[in-house]
Amino acid sequence: MKRGTADLPLHYGTVPQWLAQRMSLLGGAIVEAIVAEYGRSALLRRMSDPFWFQSLGCVLGMDWHSSGITTSVMSALKKAINRRSAELGLYVCGGRGKSSLKTPVELLKVAEKTGLNGNDLVRCSRLSAKVDNTAVQDGFQLYLHSFVVSSDGEWAVIQQGMNTEEKMARRYHWLSAPLQSFTEEPHTSVCGVNRGLILNLTAKAAASTKAGILQLTKERPDSVIREAALVLPAHHEVSIADVNLKRLGAALILAHETNVADMESLLLLEGVGARTIQSLTLVSEVIHGTPSRFSDPARFSFAHGGKDGHPFPVPIHVYDETIEIFDKAIRQAQLGNREKADALKNLSVIARDMEKGYSPTDYFDNWLRHERKMSCQYGGKTVFGDAGKPAPVQLKLWEQ
């Protein structure tokens, strides 16, 4: 059953190696933490949620709104997960362009290792692509198809099409667990701004015209559907309108207005600076947050910025420390010592509790200026080069 779609401005270019490597390391740690804490099914459910997926891409340092999030995140996860597939019980197949054509062969290899029905997996892969590319003709041509399957036989599909005339990309998310039919109402919801009539041959109203999915493309459009639940703007900068100030403010208060030394007995994060606590809190929420927490994906770009410099350059020193802390916590938890893993989980809980008594104030622009001026100190980097030297800054985030 399709869980949703996302519309994003179409961007071109490549991810620099300095970011791609870190995305794979942190993305792998996030996946491992979710699987260890909640199981493989929970990870697949998250991946089928367009808001969670966008939040993951933001916390990994990609441009918060661009179509490149899909390609780069799935590439990073494929490298991270497939290195440890036997341990995680997860396999990522397919990808962008020519890599998508290799999906059937890769799925058959997974079937050989796991005992799953490879032909059935290949059929599911092909049908999900056919539905979004042929049965629902909405002006987007697929160019990316990623199929994530667990050793239990559950799967999620993330695929993306482009519309070069409108300069937009549309991402489609599928989940196997609730699937009843590929050709009749497979979508739980496709909603957004109405752009007019499209061909939707998966509607029940089209049942009488359906002899097979390939024949359906010749029939008259039967239904109007609305576009994606997540529609992102064309502008590069992160604005106040793009984030939930109450949620963001609580995370910043936890990191910068709380004496971390006084919290060490609770957090067990001795020696971790305030700026890293900010990133850890947002990463923790990606792992442990509930679906309602991801309605403003841009907020998660305040963990590690974006490679285009928005909302600020990627703070390499902070990024590396975040990876190291989560990696150590996971390894210790595997050995039976969950103190640090539980402390990291508590960050998201504490931030949520702080929201209850917090009223947003006018700190957003000040905070952006602060991050950009301090970027050099954090090892700030973008695709355009290293961040420049910081200027002196006096910052007051909010009223006490």
RODO-2510 file (C-alpha; in nm, 4 decimals, decimal comma):
residues 400
     n   res          X          Y          Z
     1     m     0,0000     0,0000     0,0000
     2     k     0,1428     0,3336    -0,0949
     3     r     0,1967     0,5502     0,2099
     4     g     0,2412     0,8867     0,0408
     5     t     0,4331     1,1046    -0,1998
     6     a     0,6513     1,4137    -0,1852
     7     d     0,7032     1,6899    -0,4425
     8     l     1,0429     1,8597    -0,4477
     9     p     1,2192     2,1149    -0,6717
    10     l     1,4266     1,9313    -0,9330
    11     h     1,7987     1,9816    -0,8657
    12     y     2,1015     1,8435    -1,0458
    13     g     2,4593     1,7845    -0,9328
    14     t     2,6498     1,5393    -0,7167
    15     v     2,7106     1,5012    -0,3458
    16     p     3,0715     1,5810    -0,2503
    17     q     3,2666     1,2866    -0,1137
    18     w     3,3264     1,4541     0,2233
    19     l     2,9492     1,4579     0,2803
    20     a     2,8617     1,1259     0,1136
    21     q     3,0928     0,9343     0,3481
    22     r     2,9437     1,0979     0,6564
    23     m     2,5879     1,0450     0,5341
    24     s     2,6572     0,6738     0,5019
    25     l     2,8118     0,6507     0,8492
    26     l     2,5402     0,8454     1,0321
    27     g     2,2606     0,6980     0,8200
    28     g     2,3863     0,3491     0,9011
    29     a     2,3979     0,4302     1,2724
    30     i     2,0406     0,5629     1,2634
    31     v     1,9176     0,2500     1,0824
    32     e     2,0984     0,0232     1,3268
    33     a     1,9561     0,2102     1,6259
    34     i     1,5991     0,1878     1,4940
    35     v     1,6293    -0,1839     1,4143
    36     a     1,7806    -0,2589     1,7554
    37     e     1,5183    -0,0558     1,9424
    38     y     1,2023    -0,1122     1,7378
    39     g     1,2696    -0,3826     1,4780
    40     r     1,2958    -0,4097     1,0999
    41     s     0,9238    -0,3577     1,0392
    42     a     0,9395    -0,0225     1,2178
    43     l     1,2262     0,0918     0,9964
    44     l     1,0328     0,0006     0,6807
    45     r     0,7284     0,1886     0,8113
    46     r     0,9420     0,4956     0,8668
    47     m     1,0914     0,4719     0,5184
    48     s     0,7412     0,4609     0,3711
    49     d     0,6588     0,7938     0,5389
    50     p     0,7578     1,0858     0,3099
    51     f     0,7847     1,3272     0,6038
    52     w     1,0168     1,0998     0,8033
    53     f     1,2296     1,0318     0,4958
    54     q     1,2648     1,4052     0,4290
    55     s     1,3575     1,4623     0,7937
    56     l     1,6249     1,1923     0,7667
    57     g     1,7726     1,3610     0,4605
    58     c     1,7796     1,6951     0,6424
    59     v     1,9501     1,5579     0,9521
    60     l     2,2129     1,3981     0,7244
    61     g     2,3108     1,7403     0,5841
    62     m     2,1485     1,7353     0,2394
    63     d     1,9815     2,0410     0,0858
    64     w     1,6641     2,0440     0,2911
    65     h     1,4160     2,0729     0,0031
    66     s     1,5821     1,9381    -0,3114
    67     s     1,5101     1,6268    -0,5158
    68     g     1,8692     1,5193    -0,4503
    69     i     1,7730     1,4030    -0,1010
    70     t     1,6138     1,0895    -0,2451
    71     t     1,9120     0,9795    -0,4522
    72     s     2,1753     1,0674    -0,1948
    73     v     1,9966     0,9185     0,1065
    74     m     1,9203     0,5906    -0,0700
    75     s     2,2775     0,5690    -0,2003
    76     a     2,4136     0,6277     0,1510
    77     l     2,1783     0,3730     0,3060
    78     k     2,2514     0,1133     0,0382
    79     k     2,6226     0,1307     0,1179
    80     a     2,5690     0,1310     0,4940
    81     i     2,3028    -0,1411     0,5092
    82     n     2,4365    -0,3831     0,2498
    83     r     2,7731    -0,3978     0,4238
    84     r     2,5916    -0,5469     0,7236
    85     s     2,2904    -0,7120     0,5637
    86     a     2,3458    -1,0482     0,7311
    87     e     2,3456    -0,8828     1,0737
    88     l     2,0648    -0,6327     1,0142
    89     g     1,8442    -0,8613     0,8063
    90     l     1,7944    -0,5805     0,5532
    91     y     1,8880    -0,5465     0,1867
    92     v     1,8718    -0,2431    -0,0415
    93     c     1,8377    -0,3094    -0,4152
    94     g     1,8182    -0,0817    -0,7177
    95     g     1,8914     0,2872    -0,7295
    96     r     1,9088     0,5640    -0,9852
    97     g     1,9202     0,5262    -1,3626
    98     k     2,1006     0,2117    -1,4744
    99     s     2,1182     0,0902    -1,1143
   100     s     1,7387     0,0655    -1,1092
   101     l     1,7553    -0,1861    -1,3944
   102     k     1,9661    -0,4146    -1,1766
   103     t     1,6911    -0,4458    -0,9142
   104     p     1,5558    -0,7858    -1,0357
   105     v     1,9012    -0,9458    -1,0391
   106     e     1,9840    -0,8057    -0,6962
   107     l     1,6523    -0,9259    -0,5522
   108     l     1,7111    -1,2779    -0,6839
   109     k     2,0520    -1,2794    -0,5120
   110     v     1,8857    -1,1702    -0,1873
   111     a     1,6371    -1,4548    -0,2281
   112     e     1,9202    -1,7036    -0,2609
   113     k     2,0693    -1,5850     0,0676
   114     t     1,7451    -1,5614     0,2644
   115     g     1,5173    -1,8283     0,1192
   116     l     1,2580    -1,5668     0,0194
   117     n     1,0540    -1,6011    -0,3000
   118     g     1,2700    -1,4107    -0,5454
   119     n     1,0221    -1,4169    -0,8319
   120     d     0,7545    -1,2678    -0,6088
   121     l     0,9889    -0,9900    -0,4953
   122     v     1,0777    -0,9102    -0,8575
   123     r     0,7074    -0,8993    -0,9450
   124     c     0,6386    -0,6571    -0,6572
   125     s     0,9268    -0,4363    -0,7683
   126     r     0,8075    -0,4201    -1,1268
   127     l     0,4427    -0,3632    -1,0376
   128     s     0,5136    -0,0769    -0,7977
   129     a     0,7119     0,0933    -1,0735
   130     k     0,4409     0,0262    -1,3322
   131     v     0,1692     0,1728    -1,1108
   132     d     0,3521     0,5004    -1,0548
   133     n     0,4890     0,5275    -1,4075
   134     t     0,2024     0,3900    -1,6167
   135     a    -0,1230     0,3315    -1,4317
   136     v    -0,1048     0,6741    -1,2672
   137     q    -0,0009     0,9164    -1,5406
   138     d     0,0690     1,2374    -1,3518
   139     g     0,3434     1,3838    -1,5706
   140     f     0,6385     1,2364    -1,3785
   141     q     0,8748     0,9858    -1,5422
   142     l     1,0486     0,7495    -1,3006
   143     y     1,4279     0,7586    -1,2918
   144     l     1,4984     0,6103    -0,9473
   145     h     1,3685     0,2855    -0,7975
   146     s     1,4971     0,1548    -0,4632
   147     f     1,3582    -0,1649    -0,3126
   148     v     1,4330    -0,2310     0,0560
   149     v     1,3508    -0,5840     0,1723
   150     s     1,3890    -0,7532     0,5092
   151     s     1,4782    -1,1148     0,5794
   152     d     1,1162    -1,1498     0,6988
   153     g     0,9900    -1,0770     0,3469
   154     e     0,8523    -0,7297     0,4196
   155     w     0,9551    -0,4494     0,1872
   156     a     0,9383    -0,0786     0,1173
   157     v     0,9826     0,0976    -0,2151
   158     i     1,1151     0,4502    -0,2596
   159     q     1,1062     0,5748    -0,6163
   160     q     1,1206     0,9125    -0,7819
   161     g     1,0098     1,0640    -1,1102
   162     m     1,0826     1,3954    -1,2748
   163     n     0,8783     1,6500    -1,4651
   164     t     1,1284     1,8589    -1,6594
   165     e     0,8665     2,1102    -1,7767
   166     e     0,7640     2,2038    -1,4227
   167     k     1,1181     2,1446    -1,2878
   168     m     0,9811     1,9252    -1,0119
   169     a     1,0460     1,5742    -0,8876
   170     r     0,7922     1,3488    -0,7182
   171     r     0,8893     1,0795    -0,4706
   172     y     0,6634     0,7793    -0,4149
   173     h     0,6655     0,5626    -0,1010
   174     w     0,5311     0,2077    -0,0762
   175     l     0,4979    -0,0398     0,2108
   176     s     0,4208    -0,4102     0,1721
   177     a     0,2583    -0,4807     0,5089
   178     p    -0,0939    -0,3474     0,4358
   179     l    -0,0862    -0,4162     0,0591
   180     q    -0,4032    -0,5743    -0,0818
   181     s    -0,3777    -0,4963    -0,4518
   182     f    -0,1388    -0,3176    -0,6835
   183     t    -0,4089    -0,2227    -0,9316
   184     e    -0,6966    -0,1189    -0,7073
   185     e    -0,6617     0,1659    -0,4588
   186     p    -0,3019     0,0942    -0,3518
   187     h    -0,2589     0,4509    -0,2235
   188     t    -0,3542     0,5419     0,1317
   189     s    -0,3416     0,9069     0,0324
   190     v    -0,2060     1,1298    -0,2392
   191     c    -0,2954     1,4826    -0,1423
   192     g    -0,1872     1,8393    -0,1993
   193     v    -0,2600     2,1192    -0,4455
   194     n    -0,4901     2,0154    -0,7301
   195     r    -0,3143     2,0532    -1,0665
   196     g    -0,5983     1,9220    -1,2786
   197     l    -0,7032     1,5945    -1,4360
   198     i    -0,4622     1,3023    -1,4411
   199     l    -0,4999     0,9406    -1,5388
   200     n    -0,5558     0,7242    -1,2294
   201     l    -0,6311     0,3692    -1,3356
   202     t    -0,5891     0,2286    -0,9861
   203     a    -0,9206     0,3808    -0,8755
   204     k    -1,2092     0,1415    -0,8058
   205     a    -1,4125     0,3325    -1,0607
   206     a    -1,1746     0,2004    -1,3269
   207     a    -1,2348    -0,1668    -1,2448
   208     s    -1,4426    -0,2349    -1,5542
   209     t    -1,1663    -0,1083    -1,7827
   210     k    -0,8828    -0,3072    -1,6264
   211     a    -0,7792    -0,6299    -1,7929
   212     g    -0,4143    -0,5773    -1,7070
   213     i    -0,1961    -0,2900    -1,6032
   214     l    -0,0313    -0,2470    -1,9430
   215     q    -0,3686    -0,2180    -2,1186
   216     l    -0,4951     0,0405    -1,8754
   217     t    -0,2906     0,3220    -2,0249
   218     k    -0,5206     0,3303    -2,3298
   219     e    -0,8329     0,4052    -2,1313
   220     r    -0,9983     0,7395    -2,0590
   221     p    -0,8946     0,9097    -1,7305
   222     d    -1,1433     0,8088    -1,4624
   223     s    -1,0525     1,0036    -1,1555
   224     v    -0,8927     1,3141    -1,0172
   225     i    -0,6320     1,2698    -0,7444
   226     r    -0,4506     1,5385    -0,5576
   227     e    -0,0772     1,5564    -0,5411
   228     a     0,1612     1,4819    -0,2610
   229     a     0,1119     1,5232     0,1091
   230     l     0,4561     1,6855     0,1242
   231     v     0,5098     1,9709    -0,1217
   232     l     0,8312     2,1659    -0,0731
   233     p     0,8976     2,5212    -0,1955
   234     a     1,1489     2,6228    -0,4606
   235     h     1,3435     2,8636    -0,2371
   236     h     1,6771     2,7411    -0,0983
   237     e     1,6777     2,9297     0,2313
   238     v     1,5040     2,7916     0,5401
   239     s     1,2432     3,0403     0,6595
   240     i     1,0349     3,0719     0,9743
   241     a     0,7380     2,9360     0,7814
   242     d     0,9237     2,6117     0,7097
   243     v     0,9742     2,5042     1,0711
   244     n     0,7750     2,4571     1,3900
   245     l     0,9336     2,7231     1,6111
   246     k     0,8030     2,5645     1,9302
   247     r     0,9749     2,2342     1,8525
   248     l     1,2948     2,3931     1,7235
   249     g     1,3128     2,6318     2,0166
   250     a     1,2844     2,3482     2,2679
   251     a     1,5753     2,1645     2,1050
   252     l     1,7919     2,4778     2,1088
   253     i     1,7047     2,5525     2,4715
   254     l     1,8069     2,2014     2,5711
   255     a     2,1388     2,2432     2,3957
   256     h     2,2276     2,6031     2,4764
   257     e     2,0299     2,7214     2,7784
   258     t     2,0825     2,4149     2,9980
   259     n     2,3974     2,3511     3,1977
   260     v     2,5081     2,0201     3,0472
   261     a     2,7374     1,9578     3,3444
   262     d     2,4299     1,9527     3,5689
   263     m     2,2718     1,6887     3,3452
   264     e     2,5643     1,4477     3,3215
   265     s     2,4192     1,2052     3,5720
   266     l     2,1151     1,1787     3,3454
   267     l     2,2659     1,2063     3,0002
   268     l     2,6049     1,0397     3,0568
   269     l     2,7424     1,2596     2,7820
   270     e     3,0455     1,4061     2,9599
   271     g     3,2622     1,6302     2,7471
   272     v     2,9998     1,6842     2,4778
   273     g     2,9595     2,0493     2,3849
   274     a     2,6324     2,2401     2,3537
   275     r     2,6470     2,2508     1,9722
   276     t     2,6802     1,8725     1,9513
   277     i     2,3907     1,8291     2,1958
   278     q     2,1800     2,0259     1,9457
   279     s     2,2629     1,7762     1,6692
   280     l     2,2272     1,4744     1,8967
   281     t     1,8803     1,5896     2,0037
   282     l     1,7556     1,6169     1,6455
   283     v     1,9121     1,2849     1,5412
   284     s     1,7588     1,1243     1,8502
   285     e     1,4169     1,2450     1,7402
   286     v     1,4626     1,0975     1,3918
   287     i     1,5247     0,7623     1,5621
   288     h     1,2652     0,7768     1,8379
   289     g     1,0078     1,0361     1,7267
   290     t     0,6476     0,9521     1,6416
   291     p     0,5039     1,0291     1,2937
   292     s     0,3413     1,3549     1,4073
   293     r     0,6857     1,4940     1,4893
   294     f     0,7955     1,5096     1,1244
   295     s     0,5441     1,7564     0,9828
   296     d     0,8215     2,0182     0,9470
   297     p     1,1218     1,8303     0,7987
   298     a     1,3206     2,1548     0,7543
   299     r     1,3648     2,1692     1,1332
   300     f     1,6047     1,8748     1,1123
   301     s     1,8426     2,0712     0,8924
   302     f     1,9407     2,2514     1,2138
   303     a     2,1348     1,9381     1,3099
   304     h     2,3980     1,9488     1,0354
   305     g     2,3016     2,2308     0,7987
   306     g     2,3029     2,1718     0,4228
   307     k     2,5651     2,1286     0,1544
   308     d     2,4259     2,4353    -0,0269
   309     g     2,4844     2,6478     0,2836
   310     h     2,1191     2,6582     0,3912
   311     p     2,0278     2,7026     0,6657
   312     f     2,4048     2,7077     0,7307
   313     p     2,7196     2,5218     0,6168
   314     v     2,7630     2,1608     0,7253
   315     p     2,9543     2,1667     1,0590
   316     i     3,2036     1,8865     0,9919
   317     h     3,3469     1,8740     1,3464
   318     v     2,9992     1,8437     1,4973
   319     y     2,8918     1,5892     1,2347
   320     d     3,1915     1,3668     1,3079
   321     e     3,1370     1,3862     1,6836
   322     t     2,7703     1,2955     1,6376
   323     i     2,8669     0,9874     1,4327
   324     e     3,1253     0,8830     1,6919
   325     i     2,8856     0,9191     1,9859
   326     f     2,6043     0,7224     1,8235
   327     d     2,8419     0,4546     1,6994
   328     k     2,9892     0,4052     2,0482
   329     a     2,6435     0,3970     2,2054
   330     i     2,5296     0,1258     1,9633
   331     r     2,8401    -0,0864     2,0215
   332     q     2,8058    -0,0580     2,4003
   333     a     2,4365    -0,1479     2,3813
   334     q     2,5253    -0,4623     2,1862
   335     l     2,7500    -0,5596     2,4761
   336     g     2,4689    -0,5094     2,7248
   337     n     2,5556    -0,1580     2,8383
   338     r     2,2608     0,0585     2,7374
   339     e     2,3365     0,3650     2,9510
   340     k     2,4610     0,5862     2,6698
   341     a     2,1988     0,4632     2,4210
   342     d     1,9264     0,5376     2,6747
   343     a     2,0787     0,8790     2,7426
   344     l     2,0645     0,9646     2,3723
   345     k     1,7048     0,8451     2,3583
   346     n     1,6239     1,0693     2,6561
   347     l     1,7328     1,3776     2,4618
   348     s     1,4253     1,3571     2,2393
   349     v     1,2047     1,2959     2,5430
   350     i     1,3463     1,5946     2,7339
   351     a     1,3055     1,8220     2,4300
   352     r     0,9411     1,7196     2,3954
   353     d     0,8819     1,7898     2,7638
   354     m     1,0408     2,1332     2,7295
   355     e     0,7982     2,2238     2,4512
   356     k     0,5047     2,2098     2,6923
   357     g     0,6134     2,5216     2,8762
   358     y     0,7862     2,7022     2,5906
   359     s     0,6440     2,9916     2,3927
   360     p     0,8215     3,0765     2,0639
   361     t     1,0080     3,4057     2,0606
   362     d     1,1853     3,6073     1,7948
   363     y     1,5155     3,4179     1,7846
   364     f     1,5077     3,2520     1,4420
   365     d     1,7011     3,5109     1,2395
   366     n     1,9482     3,5640     1,5248
   367     w     2,0118     3,1943     1,5435
   368     l     2,0784     3,1641     1,1702
   369     r     2,3280     3,4510     1,1889
   370     h     2,4937     3,2870     1,4882
   371     e     2,5327     2,9513     1,3125
   372     r     2,6777     3,1106     1,0023
   373     k     2,9219     3,3294     1,1936
   374     m     3,0387     3,0353     1,4036
   375     s     3,0547     2,8005     1,1052
   376     c     3,4318     2,8224     1,0666
   377     q     3,4776     2,7131     1,4281
   378     y     3,2653     2,4042     1,3577
   379     g     3,4566     2,3166     1,0396
   380     g     3,1754     2,4493     0,8202
   381     k     3,1755     2,3276     0,4627
   382     t     2,9548     2,3607     0,1527
   383     v     2,9846     2,2552    -0,2109
   384     f     3,1299     2,6021    -0,2694
   385     g     3,4155     2,5569    -0,0212
   386     d     3,5044     2,6082     0,3436
   387     a     3,3245     2,8605     0,5605
   388     g     3,5033     3,1880     0,6230
   389     k     3,6350     3,3204     0,9543
   390     p     3,3690     3,4106     1,2098
   391     a     3,3040     3,7698     1,3074
   392     p     3,2464     3,8666     1,6725
   393     v     2,8851     3,8014     1,7686
   394     q     2,6698     3,8738     2,0689
   395     l     2,3681     3,6485     2,0718
   396     k     2,0535     3,6529     2,2802
   397     l     1,8306     3,3701     2,1649
   398     w     1,5260     3,4306     2,3806
   399     e     1,3902     3,6053     2,6816
   400     q     1,4318     3,4275     3,0121
***
